[in-house]
Amino acid sequence: IVQISAQPYVCVRNPVSALAWVNGFDYNEHRTTTYNWYLDGQHRFSELSYTSTYQEYQQASPGYAYTITVEAIDANGCTNFSAPFQVVVLDTLAVNITSTEDTICKGGTVTLTANLDNPNFDYLQYQWYENERIESHRILGATHPTYTPESLDTTTTYIVEVYTSLLGPATPCDAVNQFTVAVVDDPVVDSVTISDDHICNGGQVQVTAHTTGGVGSDAYVFTWFRNGILMEGITDSTFVESPMAADNDTTAIVYSAYATQVS
C-alpha cells in the first residue's frame, strides 16, 4: 500500500511537496523501491529509495487543486498506485489598517481595523502586536479584525498579522501591516485676554483665549465661564459681550475657559 503525506494547501507560487512510502516499510526490504511521481496525471520524476520526497514549484492560479499520485515498484516487481492526494492553491493575503484617529491626546482611545484586500478567505486568524511582532509583544485576546486599546499615554505602533488556519502562521500567504498612533499632550489655554479691563455699565468687551498644543489638525472647542457660571452657546476662542454691573454697583467679572478637541 503506497501512502502520501502532504500539506493539503499551498501558497501560490510556492512548491508543491509530498512524502511517499510503502505501508509497513522495512529499510532492508524496500530500499530498492522505485517511486514514480505524477502531478495531474503527468509523470514528473522517478526515484529509487526506501521513501521518496517530491517537491516542485508550480504556477497554478489560486483555487486550483493539484492531484498527486505515486506508483511504487519494489525489487520483486510488485507495484501499486497511491490514492490521489489533492493540494489546493491559496492566494496571498494583503491587509491594511485603518484607525478612527492617527493622533490623539494623552488618555484618548482609538479603534483600529484590519482590512483585507482579498477577504474571500476561509478560517482567517488575526493577531495584534504592540510596537514589535514578537511573542513578548503579542496582545493577549486581540484576535479579531478590530482592536481598541485602552487609553494611550505614549505614541504606539500597532501591528496586525492575518493568516488562514488552513496553512497556519508564518507562511508566505500571511499578511502583516502596522499603524502608528501618535499621542500628544493635551491643549493648554496659555492665557485669557480682554480688550478693556475697566468699562462702564453696559460697555462692550472682547474676550479671547490663547491656546497651544494638542492635535494640530483639530480645531479647539471652548467652554467659557463668567464668574464660574457656564456661558451657554459660546464655543469659539473669542467673543464680545456687554456685561452689566450688579445692583448698579462696581462688579468684578472673571472670565475663564478650557479647550477640548475631538481627538
C-alpha positions as CSV (number, residue, x, y, z in Angstrom):
1,I,0.0,0.0,0.0
2,V,1.5,3.3,-1.1
3,Q,0.8,6.2,1.1
4,I,1.3,10.0,0.7
5,S,1.7,12.6,3.4
6,A,1.5,16.3,2.3
7,Q,0.1,19.7,3.4
8,P,-3.3,19.8,1.6
9,Y,-2.9,23.6,1.0
10,V,0.0,25.6,-0.6
11,C,0.5,29.3,-1.1
12,V,0.5,30.5,-4.7
13,R,4.0,30.3,-6.3
14,N,5.3,28.1,-3.6
15,P,6.5,24.5,-4.1
16,V,4.1,21.5,-4.0
17,S,5.7,18.9,-1.8
18,A,4.9,15.5,-0.6
19,L,6.4,12.4,1.1
20,A,5.6,8.8,-0.1
21,W,6.3,5.4,1.5
22,V,5.2,1.9,1.4
23,N,2.9,0.9,4.3
24,G,4.9,-1.1,6.9
25,F,8.1,-0.5,5.0
26,D,11.3,-2.1,6.1
27,Y,14.6,-0.4,5.2
28,N,16.3,-3.6,4.0
29,E,13.2,-4.8,2.1
30,H,12.1,-1.6,0.5
31,R,15.3,0.4,0.0
32,T,15.3,-0.6,-3.7
33,T,11.7,0.5,-4.3
34,T,11.2,2.8,-7.3
35,Y,8.8,5.7,-6.8
36,N,7.2,7.2,-9.9
37,W,5.7,10.6,-9.1
38,Y,2.7,12.0,-11.1
39,L,1.3,15.5,-11.0
40,D,-2.1,16.0,-12.6
41,G,-1.6,12.7,-14.4
42,Q,1.8,13.8,-15.8
43,H,4.9,11.8,-14.8
44,R,7.4,14.2,-13.1
45,F,10.3,12.0,-12.0
46,S,11.3,8.7,-10.5
47,E,13.4,7.8,-7.5
48,L,15.0,4.6,-6.2
49,S,14.8,4.7,-2.4
50,Y,13.0,3.3,0.6
51,T,11.0,6.5,0.9
52,S,10.6,9.4,-1.6
53,T,10.1,13.1,-1.3
54,Y,8.7,15.2,-4.1
55,Q,8.9,19.0,-4.3
56,E,8.4,21.2,-7.3
57,Y,7.5,24.8,-8.0
58,Q,4.3,25.4,-10.0
59,Q,2.5,28.4,-11.3
60,A,-1.2,27.5,-10.9
61,S,-3.7,30.2,-10.0
62,P,-5.3,30.5,-6.6
63,G,-8.2,28.0,-6.2
64,Y,-6.5,25.4,-8.4
65,A,-6.3,21.8,-6.9
66,Y,-3.2,19.8,-7.9
67,T,-3.6,16.0,-7.9
68,I,-0.5,14.0,-6.8
69,T,-0.2,10.2,-7.3
70,V,2.7,7.9,-6.7
71,E,3.5,4.5,-8.2
72,A,5.7,2.2,-6.1
73,I,7.6,-0.8,-7.7
74,D,9.6,-3.0,-5.4
75,A,12.6,-5.2,-6.2
76,N,10.3,-8.1,-6.8
77,G,8.2,-6.2,-9.3
78,C,5.2,-5.8,-7.1
79,T,3.6,-2.5,-7.9
80,N,0.7,-0.3,-6.8
81,F,-0.5,3.3,-7.0
82,S,-1.3,5.6,-4.1
83,A,-4.7,7.1,-3.7
84,P,-4.8,10.6,-5.4
85,F,-3.9,13.4,-3.0
86,Q,-5.1,16.9,-3.7
87,V,-3.2,20.1,-2.8
88,V,-5.2,23.3,-3.1
89,V,-3.5,26.6,-4.1
90,L,-4.3,29.6,-1.8
91,D,-3.7,33.2,-2.7
92,T,-1.5,35.5,-0.6
93,L,-3.2,37.8,1.9
94,A,-2.9,41.6,1.9
95,V,-4.0,43.7,4.8
96,N,-4.3,47.5,5.5
97,I,-5.1,49.1,8.8
98,T,-7.4,52.0,9.3
99,S,-8.0,53.9,12.5
100,T,-10.6,56.3,13.9
101,E,-7.7,58.6,14.7
102,D,-4.0,58.8,13.9
103,T,-3.2,61.4,16.5
104,I,-4.8,61.7,19.9
105,C,-4.2,63.5,23.2
106,K,-3.0,61.5,26.3
107,G,-5.6,59.2,27.7
108,G,-7.5,59.1,24.4
109,T,-8.8,56.0,22.6
110,V,-8.8,54.7,19.0
111,T,-10.3,51.7,17.2
112,L,-8.0,50.0,14.7
113,T,-9.5,47.9,11.9
114,A,-7.6,45.3,9.7
115,N,-9.0,45.5,6.1
116,L,-8.2,42.6,3.7
117,D,-7.7,43.4,0.0
118,N,-9.0,39.9,-0.7
119,P,-11.4,39.0,2.0
120,N,-12.8,35.8,0.4
121,F,-10.6,33.6,2.6
122,D,-11.7,30.8,4.9
123,Y,-10.7,30.3,8.5
124,L,-9.0,33.6,9.0
125,Q,-7.0,34.3,12.1
126,Y,-5.9,37.7,13.5
127,Q,-3.3,38.6,16.0
128,W,-2.4,42.2,17.1
129,Y,1.0,43.2,18.5
130,E,2.3,46.3,20.2
131,N,5.5,48.0,18.7
132,E,7.1,44.8,17.6
133,R,5.9,41.5,16.1
134,I,7.5,39.2,18.7
135,E,5.9,36.9,21.3
136,S,6.6,39.2,24.2
137,H,4.7,42.0,22.5
138,R,1.7,39.9,21.5
139,I,-1.5,41.4,22.8
140,L,-3.4,38.7,24.6
141,G,-7.0,38.4,23.4
142,A,-6.5,40.7,20.5
143,T,-7.5,38.2,17.8
144,H,-10.3,40.0,15.9
145,P,-10.3,42.3,12.9
146,T,-10.8,45.3,15.1
147,Y,-8.9,46.3,18.2
148,T,-9.5,49.1,20.7
149,P,-6.6,49.6,23.1
150,E,-7.1,51.0,26.5
151,S,-6.3,54.7,26.9
152,L,-3.0,55.7,25.4
153,D,-0.3,57.8,27.1
154,T,2.6,57.3,24.6
155,T,2.9,57.0,20.8
156,T,2.4,53.4,19.9
157,T,2.8,51.3,16.7
158,Y,0.2,48.5,16.3
159,I,0.9,45.5,14.1
160,V,-1.6,43.0,12.8
161,E,-0.8,39.6,11.4
162,V,-3.5,37.8,9.4
163,Y,-3.3,34.2,8.3
164,T,-5.6,31.3,7.4
165,S,-5.6,28.3,9.8
166,L,-5.6,26.1,6.7
167,L,-1.8,26.9,6.5
168,G,-1.1,28.3,9.9
169,P,1.0,31.3,10.8
170,A,4.5,32.2,9.4
171,T,3.8,31.2,5.8
172,P,4.2,33.1,2.5
173,C,0.4,33.6,2.5
174,D,0.5,35.7,5.7
175,A,-0.3,39.4,5.7
176,V,1.3,41.8,8.1
177,N,0.9,45.6,8.4
178,Q,1.3,48.3,11.0
179,F,-0.2,51.6,12.1
180,T,1.3,54.2,14.4
181,V,-1.0,56.3,16.7
182,A,0.8,59.4,17.8
183,V,0.0,60.7,21.3
184,V,0.5,64.4,22.1
185,D,0.0,66.5,25.2
186,D,-3.4,68.0,25.9
187,P,-4.0,71.5,24.7
188,V,-3.2,74.3,27.1
189,V,-5.0,77.6,27.4
190,D,-2.0,79.8,28.0
191,S,-3.9,83.0,28.8
192,V,-7.2,84.8,28.5
193,T,-7.1,88.4,27.4
194,I,-9.7,91.2,27.5
195,S,-10.0,94.3,25.3
196,D,-10.7,96.5,28.3
197,D,-10.3,95.7,32.0
198,H,-12.4,98.7,33.1
199,I,-15.7,99.6,31.4
200,C,-18.8,101.5,32.2
201,N,-22.1,99.7,32.8
202,G,-23.2,98.1,29.5
203,G,-19.9,98.8,27.8
204,Q,-18.5,96.3,25.3
205,V,-15.6,94.0,25.8
206,Q,-13.9,91.3,23.6
207,V,-12.6,88.3,25.4
208,T,-10.0,86.0,23.8
209,A,-8.5,82.6,24.8
210,H,-4.9,81.9,23.6
211,T,-4.3,78.2,23.3
212,T,-1.4,75.9,22.2
213,G,-0.7,72.2,21.9
214,G,-3.0,69.3,21.3
215,V,-3.6,67.8,17.9
216,G,-2.6,70.2,15.2
217,S,-5.2,69.1,12.7
218,D,-8.1,69.5,15.1
219,A,-10.0,72.7,15.9
220,Y,-10.3,73.8,19.5
221,V,-13.7,73.9,21.1
222,F,-14.0,76.2,24.0
223,T,-16.2,76.2,27.1
224,W,-16.5,79.6,28.8
225,F,-17.4,80.6,32.3
226,R,-18.3,84.0,33.7
227,N,-17.5,84.1,37.4
228,G,-17.7,80.3,37.5
229,I,-21.1,80.1,35.7
230,L,-21.2,78.4,32.4
231,M,-21.8,80.7,29.4
232,E,-24.2,78.7,27.2
233,G,-23.6,78.5,23.4
234,I,-20.1,80.1,23.3
235,T,-17.5,77.7,21.8
236,D,-15.1,80.0,19.8
237,S,-11.8,81.3,21.1
238,T,-13.2,84.8,21.2
239,F,-16.5,86.5,21.9
240,V,-17.9,90.0,22.5
241,E,-20.4,90.9,25.2
242,S,-21.7,93.9,27.2
243,P,-21.8,93.0,30.9
244,M,-23.9,94.9,33.4
245,A,-23.0,95.8,36.9
246,A,-24.9,94.0,39.6
247,D,-27.2,96.4,41.5
248,N,-25.6,99.3,39.8
249,D,-22.5,98.8,41.9
250,T,-18.9,98.1,40.9
251,T,-18.8,94.5,39.8
252,A,-15.7,92.4,39.1
253,I,-16.1,89.8,36.4
254,V,-13.7,86.9,35.8
255,Y,-13.7,85.1,32.5
256,S,-12.2,81.6,32.3
257,A,-12.1,78.9,29.6
258,Y,-10.9,75.4,28.8
259,A,-10.3,73.9,25.4
260,T,-11.1,70.5,24.1
261,Q,-10.5,68.6,20.8
262,V,-12.4,65.8,19.1
263,S,-9.2,63.7,19.2
